Amino acid sequence: MGALVWLLIPLVAAIGGGLWGSWANRTRRVRGDGPELDGYARFREAMEKPHTGAGGA
């Protein structure tokens, strides 16, 4: 009987974790890749600019 109790502990923890995860995820809004892609486009533009600095090296 004691072995069954030890097997129930991970089962109860998994069920509790699943319930908590679904509750924690309920308020998340689905958003696209827009902000990330905009940031990447700005990064690429900055990297493609010609370097204007001390040109002796």
C-alpha positions, 0 to 999 in steps of 0.5 A: 500500500505504501508503494501506491502512495509513492506512485500517487505523489508524481501523478498528483504533481503532474495533474496539479502542474497541468492545471496550473499551466492551463490557468497561467496561460489563460490570459496570454494573447496570441501575437504574431512575429511582428515586433520581433521581425521589425527589430530584426529589420532595424538590426539588419539596416544598422549592420548594412550601413557603411562604417564611417570612423577613423579610416586609417586601420 
